[in-house]
Amino acid sequence: MAATTAPVADPNNAPPKRLPLAAKLQYAYLLRVPILVGITLFVLPIVSLFALRQLLGNLFLLGPWNILWTMVATTTLAFSILVVFRVVLLNGKERFGIQQALTQDVVTHRALLFTEALTLPMLMATVFSNGQAQNALGVRLGAALADIVAVHVVGYGALWLTVLLSPRYHIPAENRYPVHFAFLRRWLAWAYRHDVVSSETRQQLGDWAKDLPGGLRAGYFDPRTGLLYPGQWLSFIMLLCTIALYLILGWFKHARLGQQFGVPAIAYVILLLILLNWSLAIAAFFLDRYRVPLLLLLIVFVAGSNLYSKSDHFYELRPASTIAEISPAQVLTAQTRLAPDADHPRGRVTVIATAGGGIQAAAWTVQVLTGLQTELRNGPPDKPVNFADSIALISSVSGGAVGSMYFVNRYHADSPPYGFTATDSELPSIVEAAEKPSLDDIAWAMVYPDLSRIFLPYLKTEKDKLIDRGWALEEGWRSRGPITANLSEWRQGVQEGWRPAVIFNATLVESGEPLLLATTSTLQQNQIEGPQRKTFAQLFPNNDIPVVTAVRLAATFPFVTPAARAIADGPQYHVVDGGYYDNYGVNSLLEWLNEALSSTPPEKRPDILIIQIRSFPAGAINPSAGNKGWFYQAEAPVSALLNVRNTGQLVRDREAVSSFAAQWSDKSVPIRLATFEFQGNDPPLSWQMNPAQIKAIQDQWHNRISGPNNQDWLEVNCFFRPHSPECVEHPPPGKKGPW
């Protein structure tokens, strides 16, 4: 076990020899685990807040209690690095046969100062990041420092217990550790003088250890007495403290206090580093004596667990409800949403495609939908417009699916009139639900159920094999709605005409085909050219799925949430983010709408408004063309794939929408187009937003309505209210009079 040890003192009390370069390189290899973990701890805040701010910056969006857990975990990790570091330096000769680096087990002030320095970037990041310290600097700094002091107190407690239990060392305990307070020195001196283990018991333990093979004793047990080195006792006790911290942080996730004193994602990340530091260092300390590569052991261990089927990720199927299929034409022409008038004698219908993009897409989608509901409903009192009730279909991807879920969840049939019943005062709560972070849920699951899934899948039962970071994400979404319905329950409202149909776009990993999780029947397969679209109903005709599960599958961003398969008999497809095929949701919307219009008699085809919601500005992708080195060949394929997913799909979808509108306009079906694209800077790429990013959502929406670039808002407004002054006075080019 990796720990400080107590080697025999130099009998001549000679100073240690200066290590040659070859020995230093050997120690660098033997210390690879704590070195890499220490570098990670030091640079993680710097990289997160500067190089990868959009992706990782919001890890440091912390309140005082979040700072507590983060700094407790950080200081614990720093101490574990110190303990693991010293074991190799103190046992180099005995365990590995190389020149001894340290001859006395004494922790110097310099070593302790180096350990504390590892925590400084995290301390600064937790206190000052994201502009949170402007009004509470004293509270935040005080919380961080109090946490560091608390961990030091626990650390000294571990030292005291180590001294009390371990064999006597020739240097008194109060002189081996840099203790700055007299009462702590007296505390350690008392423990050093009181041996709680009898000499007979120590003799028996020593005799037993002396019979062990030399490879098992070297570096662990004193060869003279056969007793465990004092530093090994410290390692063992600190490992117990780490296990206690792991259990406490896991308990807080599900305790009532967890809501108020929640553990943040960054604390779980640091906790994962602590676990890796201990487990890998322990393995390396044992295996390096036998020249067994640590990486080889990990590969064998992980490969073995991968063969166990319960290590896979799953999603839940439920019994299907018996509801007839609802064709696109039925949805399009439902009388409750057409609202025909003199300007739209055949009625008017809105269909929406909303793009992916994590929590940014969820928040922007809901802001646009609730914002249009507010703006249109607050028009002339003699001509009220309920925008939400005009929506026939929402086709969504990834984060856009999350926002759509929260919006569509507010359609109810509790009492007439059925449909979207949220008042203007209730609309902000929908936006707030979409903006609430999910990063902590995902981080908890990565460190708890998913870590055991990788290394101990044999312990998984049928009951808990659903529990992973995808399940944790669903639970967070479900609690904010609350959203408890299955897709079939939403389909009931679609059939009755008071709830819009939804298509949550996903992708099948094994075939690369689109998968549509929808509350309406979709495309007739014999009418489609090119790749076939599979639907959930086709794959599982007698099963249903929770709405939150459908959205999670459509928002399975790489590595953040796992590719999952259904718990069903036989091999099943794994499902991932719909953005792999079409990140904008346009393709499935146009084919659905094409089938709906084709199946509707010409005299019943309503006027159509197509709204696209894009959560990132098109200019967010800044190509850096220029000369590249040879290593660019390793990056180029992945870079091209990501750019095609965004730029390539955007160009394709723009052309498809324009062509579709022109085609049906020639068939006397008026089609209006509006695109609400977020134009702000620094949008997040994770499942958490900071206050500035939340404000940017609101500011951008007001700018799209009242700013100079409000052409798309005019398209929407004039579609519903063509006789409004701005529509009469400023008709689009080539058209006179009202829009």
Secondary structure, DSSP 8 states (H G I E B T S, - for coil): ----------TT--------HHHHHHHHHHTHHHHHHHHHHHHHHHIIIIITHHHHGGGG---HHHHHHHHHHHHHHHHHHHHHHHHHHHHHHHHHSS--S-SS----HHHHHHHHHTTHHHHHHHHHGGGGGGTTHHHHHHHHHHHHHHHHHHHHHHHHHHHHHS---SS-HHHHS---SHHHHHHHHHHHH---S-HHHHHHHHHHHHTS-HHHHTTTB-TTT--B-HHHHHHHHHHHHHHHHHHHHHHHHHSGGGGTS---HHHHHHHHHHHHHHHHHHHHHHHGGGT--HHHHHHHHHHHHHTSGGGS-EE--EE--------HHHHHT-HHHH---SS-TT-EEEEEEE---HHHHHHHHHHHHHHHHHHHHTS-TTS---GGGGEEEEEEEHHHHHHHHHHHTTEE-SSSS-EE---TTTHHHHHHHHHS--HHHHHHHHHTHHHHHHH-GGG--TTTTT-SHHHHHHHHHHHHTT---BHHHHHHHHHHTSS-EEEEEEEETTT--EEEEESS----GGG--SS--EEHHHH-TTEE-BHHHHHHHHT--TTTS--EEES-SS---EEEETHHHHTTSHHHHHHHHHHHHHTS-GGG--EEEEEEEESS-GGG-----S---TTHHHHHHHHHHHHIIIIIHHHHHHHHHHHHHHHHHTTT--EEEEEEE---S---SSS---HHHHHHHHHHHHHHHHSS--HHHHHHHHHH-TTSHHHHHS--TT--S--
